[in-house]
Amino acid sequence: AGAFPDWIELQNVSPSEVDLAGWQLTADPSRQEGWAFPKGTVLPPQQYLVVFASGKGGDGGDGETPVGPSPKKKGGLLHTNFKLKSKGGYLGLVDSKGAVASEYA
């Protein structure tokens, strides 16, 4: 039987692409440092990006993720280094300057 992790879906509603290098996802509201998007992760305008909250990703410190091919290649998969809580969790998207761009609690 396979595992079915939660996923996080980001949407770029702007008319411009967003370079997610230096952006992070965190499941801890007390710390803004979290899982970092790999270098070269770009979200085109009016598009979506799925990130799996599987706990199988890299540590977020090196800009790389050891699970799946590069997101620049077709079929690239992104996996965070944390899992979402089943109840009462937090999820924050932190931009490259350290500001919380979006959060859910």
DSSP file (Angstrom, degrees, kcal/mol; ACC not computed):
  #  RESIDUE AA STRUCTURE BP1 BP2  ACC     N-H-->O    O-->H-N    N-H-->O    O-->H-N    TCO  KAPPA ALPHA  PHI   PSI    X-CA   Y-CA   Z-CA
    1    1 A A              0   0    0      0, 0.0     2,-0.1     0, 0.0     0, 0.0   0.000 360.0 360.0 360.0 135.6    0.0    0.0    0.0
    2    2 A G        -     0   0    0      1,-0.1     2,-0.3     2,-0.0     0, 0.0  -0.463 360.0-112.9 -88.5 160.7    1.3    3.4   -0.9
    3    3 A A        -     0   0    0     -2,-0.1    -1,-0.1     1,-0.0    51,-0.0  -0.697  19.2-156.8 -90.8 145.1    1.4    6.5    1.2
    4    4 A F        -     0   0    0     -2,-0.3    -1,-0.0    50,-0.0    -2,-0.0  -0.824  16.0-164.1-123.7  90.6   -0.7    9.5    0.2
    5    5 A P        -     0   0    0      0, 0.0    49,-0.2     0, 0.0    78,-0.0  -0.261  25.7-101.6 -72.9 160.1    0.7   12.7    1.7
    6    6 A D  E     -A   53   0A   0     47,-0.6    47,-2.4    78,-0.1     2,-0.3  -0.303  40.4-146.7 -65.9 163.2   -1.1   16.0    2.0
    7    7 A W  E     -A   52   0A   0     45,-0.3     2,-0.4    46,-0.1    45,-0.2  -0.958   9.1-142.8-136.4 158.7   -0.3   18.6   -0.6
    8    8 A I  E     -A   51   0A   0     43,-3.2    43,-2.9    -2,-0.3     2,-0.6  -0.973  14.7-156.7-119.4 130.0   -0.1   22.3   -0.7
    9    9 A E  E     -A   50   0A   0     -2,-0.4     2,-0.4    41,-0.2    41,-0.2  -0.941   5.6-165.3-114.2 121.4   -1.3   24.1   -3.8
   10   10 A L  E     -A   49   0A   0     39,-3.1    39,-2.2    -2,-0.6     2,-0.4  -0.838   3.5-161.5-102.3 141.1    0.1   27.6   -4.6
   11   11 A Q  E     -A   48   0A   0     -2,-0.4     2,-0.8    37,-0.2    37,-0.2  -0.986  10.9-150.2-123.8 132.1   -1.6   29.8   -7.2
   12   12 A N        +     0   0    0     35,-2.7    34,-1.4    -2,-0.4    35,-0.4  -0.880  18.7 174.0 -98.4 105.6    0.0   32.8   -8.9
   13   13 A V        +     0   0    0     -2,-0.8    -1,-0.1    33,-0.2     0, 0.0   0.467  48.7  99.0 -90.7  -2.1   -2.8   35.2   -9.6
   14   14 A S  S    S-     0   0    0      2,-0.2    32,-0.8     1,-0.1     4,-0.1  -0.351  81.7-121.0 -82.6 165.2   -0.5   38.0  -10.9
   15   15 A P  S    S+     0   0    0      0, 0.0     2,-0.3     0, 0.0    -1,-0.1   0.454  93.5  68.0 -82.1   0.0    0.3   38.7  -14.5
   16   16 A S  S    S-     0   0    0     28,-0.1    -2,-0.2     1,-0.0    30,-0.2  -0.860  89.0-105.4-119.9 153.3    4.0   38.1  -13.9
   17   17 A E        -     0   0    0     -2,-0.3     2,-0.5    28,-0.1    -1,-0.0  -0.397  30.3-138.8 -70.8 154.4    6.0   35.0  -13.0
   18   18 A V  E     -C   43   0B   0     25,-2.4    25,-3.0    -2,-0.1     2,-0.7  -0.974   2.4-145.9-119.7 121.7    7.2   34.6   -9.5
   19   19 A D  E     -C   42   0B   0     -2,-0.5    23,-0.2    23,-0.2    20,-0.0  -0.783  10.5-165.4 -84.1 115.1   10.7   33.2   -8.8
   20   20 A L    >   +     0   0    0     21,-2.7     3,-2.3    -2,-0.7    17,-0.4   0.337  41.5 131.4 -88.2   6.9   10.3   31.2   -5.6
   21   21 A A  T 3  S+     0   0    0     20,-0.3    75,-0.1     1,-0.3     3,-0.1  -0.430  79.9  16.6 -58.9 127.9   14.0   31.0   -4.9
   22   22 A G  T 3  S+     0   0    0     15,-0.7    -1,-0.3     1,-0.4    76,-0.2   0.277  99.1 121.3  89.2 -10.4   14.5   32.0   -1.3
   23   23 A W    <   -     0   0    0     -3,-2.3    14,-2.2    15,-0.1    -1,-0.4  -0.521  44.7-161.9 -81.1 155.0   10.8   31.5   -0.4
   24   24 A Q  E     -DE  36  94C   0     70,-2.6    70,-3.0    12,-0.2     2,-0.4  -0.962  18.7-144.2-139.0 154.0    9.9   29.0    2.3
   25   25 A L  E     -DE  35  93C   0     10,-2.4    10,-2.6    -2,-0.3     2,-0.4  -0.949  24.4-175.8-111.0 139.0    7.0   27.0    3.6
   26   26 A T  E     - E   0  92C   0     66,-2.2    66,-2.7    -2,-0.4     8,-0.1  -0.994  28.8-165.3-137.4 144.8    6.7   26.4    7.4
   27   27 A A  S    S+     0   0    0     -2,-0.4    63,-0.5    64,-0.2    58,-0.1   0.228  77.6  79.6-104.9   9.6    4.4   24.5    9.6
   28   28 A D    >   -     0   0    0      3,-0.4     3,-1.5     1,-0.1    -1,-0.1  -0.946  60.9-163.0-123.5 110.4    5.6   26.3   12.7
   29   29 A P  T 3  S+     0   0    0      0, 0.0    -1,-0.1     0, 0.0     3,-0.1   0.688  88.9  62.5 -66.8 -15.8    4.1   29.8   13.4
   30   30 A S  T 3  S+     0   0    0      1,-0.2     2,-0.4     2,-0.0    -2,-0.0   0.585 107.0  43.4 -86.4  -9.6    6.9   30.5   15.9
   31   31 A R    <   -     0   0    0     -3,-1.5    -3,-0.4     1,-0.1    -1,-0.2  -0.987  57.7-164.0-139.3 131.8    9.7   30.2   13.3
   32   32 A Q        +     0   0    0     -2,-0.4     2,-0.5    -3,-0.1    62,-0.1   0.597  68.5  94.5 -87.6 -11.4    9.7   31.6    9.8
   33   33 A E        +     0   0    0      1,-0.0     2,-0.2    -5,-0.0    -5,-0.1  -0.694  54.5 128.5 -80.0 129.9   12.6   29.4    8.6
   34   34 A G        -     0   0    0     -2,-0.5     2,-0.5    26,-0.1    -8,-0.2  -0.514  60.0 -19.2-148.7-143.5   11.2   26.3    7.0
   35   35 A W  E     -D   25   0C   0    -10,-2.6   -10,-2.4    -2,-0.2     2,-0.3  -0.686  64.5-142.2 -80.5 124.8   11.5   24.2    3.9
   36   36 A A  E     -D   24   0C   0     -2,-0.5   -12,-0.2   -12,-0.2    24,-0.2  -0.694  14.4-115.6 -92.8 139.8   13.0   26.3    1.1
   37   37 A F        -     0   0    0    -14,-2.2   -15,-0.7   -17,-0.4     3,-0.1  -0.492  42.4-103.9 -66.5 138.7   11.9   26.0   -2.5
   38   38 A P    >   -     0   0    0      0, 0.0     3,-1.5     0, 0.0    26,-0.2  -0.274  43.4 -88.8 -62.7 150.4   14.8   24.7   -4.7
   39   39 A K  T 3  S+     0   0    0     24,-1.6     3,-0.1     1,-0.2   -20,-0.0  -0.313 115.2  33.5 -55.2 140.0   16.7   27.1   -6.9
   40   40 A G  T 3  S+     0   0    0      1,-0.3     2,-0.8    -3,-0.1    -1,-0.2   0.473  77.6 139.6  89.5   2.4   15.0   27.5  -10.3
   41   41 A T    <   +     0   0    0     -3,-1.5   -21,-2.7    -4,-0.1     2,-0.4  -0.726  26.2 173.6 -82.6 111.8   11.4   27.0   -9.0
   42   42 A V  E     -C   19   0B   0     -2,-0.8   -23,-0.2   -23,-0.2   -25,-0.0  -0.972  24.7-150.9-123.4 133.1    9.4   29.6  -10.9
   43   43 A L  E     -C   18   0B   0    -25,-3.0   -25,-2.4    -2,-0.4     3,-0.1  -0.905  21.9-139.9-105.0 109.4    5.6   29.9  -10.8
   44   44 A P    >   -     0   0    0      0, 0.0     3,-1.3     0, 0.0   -32,-0.3  -0.165  36.0 -78.1 -64.4 161.1    4.3   31.2  -14.1
   45   45 A P  T 3  S+     0   0    0      0, 0.0   -32,-0.2     0, 0.0   -28,-0.1  -0.310 114.3   6.8 -60.9 141.5    1.4   33.8  -14.2
   46   46 A Q  T 3  S+     0   0    0    -34,-1.4     2,-0.2   -32,-0.8   -33,-0.2   0.760 108.5 117.1  59.8  28.9   -2.1   32.4  -13.6
   47   47 A Q    <   -     0   0    0     -3,-1.3   -35,-2.7   -35,-0.4     2,-0.3  -0.729  56.5-128.4-122.8 171.5   -0.7   28.9  -12.8
   48   48 A Y  E     -A   11   0A   0     -2,-0.2     2,-0.4   -37,-0.2   -37,-0.2  -0.822   9.7-160.5-117.7 156.0   -0.6   26.5   -9.9
   49   49 A L  E     -A   10   0A   0    -39,-2.2   -39,-3.1    -2,-0.3     2,-0.5  -0.990   9.7-150.8-137.5 129.8    2.3   24.6   -8.2
   50   50 A V  E     -A    9   0A   0     -2,-0.4    28,-0.5   -41,-0.2     2,-0.4  -0.867  11.0-174.0-103.9 132.4    1.7   21.6   -6.0
   51   51 A V  E     -A    8   0A   0    -43,-2.9   -43,-3.2    -2,-0.5     2,-0.4  -0.995  21.1-134.0-123.4 127.8    4.1   20.8   -3.2
   52   52 A F  E     -Ab   7  79A   0     26,-3.0    28,-2.9    -2,-0.4     2,-1.4  -0.694   2.6-148.7 -85.0 128.8    3.7   17.5   -1.3
   53   53 A A  E     +A    6   0A   0    -47,-2.4   -47,-0.6    -2,-0.4    31,-0.6  -0.539  54.4 131.3 -91.8  67.4    3.9   17.8    2.5
   54   54 A S  B     -G   83   0D   0     -2,-1.4    29,-0.2    26,-0.2    -1,-0.2   0.619  69.5-124.6 -97.9 -17.2    5.4   14.3    2.8
   55   55 A G  S    S+     0   0    0     27,-1.0    26,-0.2    25,-0.5    28,-0.1   0.565  86.5 105.0  78.6   7.6    8.3   14.9    5.1
   56   56 A K        +     0   0    0     24,-0.4    25,-0.2    26,-0.2    24,-0.1   0.435  53.7 100.1-100.6  -1.2   10.6   13.4    2.4
   57   57 A G  S    S-     0   0    0     23,-3.0    23,-0.2     1,-0.2     8,-0.1  -0.109  79.5 -81.0 -81.0 179.6   12.2   16.6    1.2
   58   58 A G        -     0   0    0     21,-0.4    -1,-0.2     6,-0.1     7,-0.1  -0.037  48.7 -94.4 -71.0-179.9   15.5   18.2    1.9
   59   59 A D        -     0   0    0      1,-0.1    -1,-0.1   -24,-0.1     6,-0.1   0.517  50.5-121.0 -78.8  -4.1   16.3   20.2    5.0
   60   60 A G  S    S+     0   0    0      4,-0.5   -26,-0.1   -24,-0.2     3,-0.1   0.345  91.5  95.2  84.6  -8.6   15.6   23.5    3.2
   61   61 A G  S    S+     0   0    0      1,-0.2    -1,-0.1     3,-0.1   -26,-0.0   0.709  81.4  45.0 -90.5 -19.9   19.1   24.9    3.8
   62   62 A D  S    S-     0   0    0      2,-0.3    -1,-0.2   -26,-0.1     3,-0.1   0.424 102.1-117.7-107.3   2.2   20.8   23.9    0.5
   63   63 A G  S    S+     0   0    0      1,-0.3   -24,-1.6    -3,-0.1     2,-0.3   0.631  82.4  99.9  74.1  12.1   18.2   24.9   -2.1
   64   64 A E        -     0   0    0    -26,-0.2    -4,-0.5     6,-0.0    -2,-0.3  -0.880  58.1-150.6-127.4 159.8   17.8   21.3   -3.2
   65   65 A T        -     0   0    0     -2,-0.3    -8,-0.1     3,-0.1    15,-0.1  -0.998   7.6-152.3-130.6 129.5   15.4   18.5   -2.6
   66   66 A P  S    S+     0   0    0      0, 0.0     2,-0.6     0, 0.0    -9,-0.1   0.554  74.4  81.6 -79.8  -5.5   16.5   14.9   -2.8
   67   67 A V  S    S-     0   0    0     12,-0.2    12,-0.2    10,-0.1    10,-0.1  -0.886  94.0  -7.3-106.6 122.5   13.1   13.5   -3.8
   68   68 A G  S    S-     0   0    0     -2,-0.6    -3,-0.1     8,-0.1     8,-0.1   0.096  91.5 -60.6  84.4 162.6   12.0   13.7   -7.5
   69   69 A P  S    S-     0   0    0      0, 0.0     8,-0.5     0, 0.0    -2,-0.1  -0.161  74.6 -64.4 -72.9 172.3   13.6   15.3  -10.4
   70   70 A S    >   -     0   0    0      1,-0.2     3,-1.6     6,-0.1     6,-0.2  -0.265  41.6-127.7 -55.8 139.6   14.3   19.1  -10.7
   71   71 A P  T 3  S+     0   0    0      0, 0.0     5,-0.2     0, 0.0    -1,-0.2   0.680 108.0  68.1 -65.7 -14.2   11.1   21.1  -10.8
   72   72 A K  T 3  S+     0   0    0      2,-0.1     2,-0.3     3,-0.1    -2,-0.1   0.737  91.6  74.3 -73.9 -21.0   12.4   22.8  -14.0
   73   73 A K  S X  S-     0   0    0     -3,-1.6     3,-2.0     1,-0.1     2,-0.0  -0.658 102.0 -92.8 -92.3 148.0   11.9   19.4  -15.7
   74   74 A K  T 3  S+     0   0    0     -2,-0.3    -1,-0.1     1,-0.3    -2,-0.1  -0.347 113.7  21.9 -58.0 132.2    8.6   18.1  -16.7
   75   75 A G  T 3  S+     0   0    0      1,-0.3    -1,-0.3    -4,-0.1     2,-0.1   0.508  84.1 158.8  88.3   4.4    7.2   15.9  -14.0
   76   76 A G    <   -     0   0    0     -3,-2.0     2,-0.4    -5,-0.2    -1,-0.3  -0.385  25.9-153.2 -63.6 137.4    9.4   17.4  -11.2
   77   77 A L        -     0   0    0     -8,-0.5     2,-0.4   -10,-0.1   -26,-0.1  -0.916   4.1-152.5-115.6 139.9    8.0   16.8   -7.8
   78   78 A L        -     0   0    0    -28,-0.5   -26,-3.0    -2,-0.4     2,-0.4  -0.938  12.1-174.7-112.4 133.7    8.5   18.9   -4.7
   79   79 A H  B     -b   52   0A   0     -2,-0.4   -21,-0.4   -12,-0.2   -26,-0.2  -0.995  16.8-137.1-128.7 128.9    8.4   17.4   -1.2
   80   80 A T        -     0   0    0    -28,-2.9   -23,-3.0    -2,-0.4   -25,-0.5  -0.268  19.7-122.7 -74.1 168.6    8.6   19.4    2.0
   81   81 A N  S    S+     0   0    0    -25,-0.2     2,-0.3   -26,-0.2    -1,-0.1   0.186  92.6  56.3 -95.0  14.9   10.7   18.2    5.0
   82   82 A F  S    S-     0   0    0    -47,-0.0   -27,-1.0   -56,-0.0     2,-0.3  -0.938  72.6-134.0-139.6 162.9    7.6   18.3    7.2
   83   83 A K  B     -G   54   0D   0     -2,-0.3     2,-0.2   -29,-0.2   -29,-0.1  -0.835  29.1-110.6-112.1 155.1    4.1   16.9    7.3
   84   84 A L        -     0   0    0    -31,-0.6     2,-0.1    -2,-0.3   -78,-0.1  -0.604  34.1-110.6 -83.0 146.6    0.9   18.8    8.0
   85   85 A K        -     0   0    0     -2,-0.2     4,-0.3     5,-0.2     3,-0.1  -0.477  17.9-131.4 -72.9 147.4   -0.9   18.1   11.3
   86   86 A S  S    S+     0   0    0      1,-0.2     2,-0.4    -2,-0.1    -1,-0.1   0.790  89.8  23.0 -71.7 -26.7   -4.2   16.3   10.9
   87   87 A K  S    S+     0   0    0      1,-0.1    -1,-0.2     0, 0.0    -2,-0.0  -0.999 126.0   1.3-142.4 137.8   -6.0   18.8   13.2
   88   88 A G  S    S+     0   0    0     -2,-0.4    -2,-0.1     1,-0.1    -1,-0.1   0.782  83.8 155.9  66.8  30.5   -5.3   22.4   14.2
   89   89 A G        -     0   0    0     -4,-0.3     2,-0.3   -61,-0.0    -1,-0.1  -0.218  34.3-134.4 -87.1 177.4   -2.2   22.9   12.2
   90   90 A Y        -     0   0    0    -63,-0.5     2,-0.3     2,-0.0    15,-0.2  -0.958  14.7-174.6-129.2 145.5   -0.5   26.0   10.7
   91   91 A L  E     - F   0 104C   0     13,-2.5    13,-2.7    -2,-0.3     2,-0.4  -0.960   7.1-177.3-142.5 126.7    1.0   26.7    7.3
   92   92 A G  E     -EF  26 103C   0    -66,-2.7   -66,-2.2    -2,-0.3     2,-0.6  -0.960  18.6-151.7-125.7 143.1    2.9   29.8    6.3
   93   93 A L  E     -EF  25 102C   0      9,-3.3     8,-2.8    -2,-0.4     9,-1.5  -0.968  20.1-166.1-110.3 118.2    4.4   30.9    3.0
   94   94 A V  E     -EF  24 100C   0    -70,-3.0   -70,-2.6    -2,-0.6     6,-0.2  -0.904  11.8-135.5-111.8 128.5    7.4   33.2    3.7
   95   95 A D    >   -     0   0    0      4,-2.9     3,-2.0    -2,-0.5   -73,-0.1  -0.130  35.3 -91.3 -77.1 178.2    8.9   35.3    0.9
   96   96 A S  T 3  S+     0   0    0      1,-0.3    -1,-0.1   -75,-0.1   -73,-0.1   0.623 125.8  55.5 -68.0 -12.8   12.6   35.7    0.2
   97   97 A K  T 3  S-     0   0    0      2,-0.2    -1,-0.3     0, 0.0     3,-0.1   0.407 121.0-104.5 -97.7   0.4   12.8   38.8    2.5
   98   98 A G  S <  S+     0   0    0     -3,-2.0     2,-0.3     1,-0.3    -2,-0.1   0.517  76.7 133.9  91.6   6.2   11.4   36.9    5.5
   99   99 A A        -     0   0    0      1,-0.0    -4,-2.9     2,-0.0     2,-0.7  -0.706  64.0-113.2 -90.1 140.8    7.9   38.4    5.4
  100  100 A V  E     -F   94   0C   0     -2,-0.3    -6,-0.3    -6,-0.2     3,-0.1  -0.625  32.9-178.4 -72.8 114.4    4.9   36.1    5.7
  101  101 A A  E     -     0   0C   0     -8,-2.8     2,-0.3    -2,-0.7    -7,-0.2   0.790  68.8  -4.5 -84.1 -31.2    3.2   36.3    2.3
  102  102 A S  E     -F   93   0C   0     -9,-1.5    -9,-3.3     2,-0.0    -1,-0.3  -0.972  65.6-175.9-159.8 147.3    0.3   34.0    3.3
  103  103 A E  E     -F   92   0C   0     -2,-0.3     2,-0.4   -11,-0.2   -11,-0.2  -0.996   9.7-162.9-149.8 154.5   -0.7   31.9    6.3
  104  104 A Y  E      F   91   0C   0    -13,-2.7   -13,-2.5    -2,-0.3    -2,-0.0  -0.998 360.0 360.0-137.4 129.6   -3.4   29.4    7.3
  105  105 A A              0   0    0     -2,-0.4    -1,-0.1   -15,-0.2   -13,-0.0   0.338 360.0 360.0-133.1 360.0   -4.2   28.4   10.8
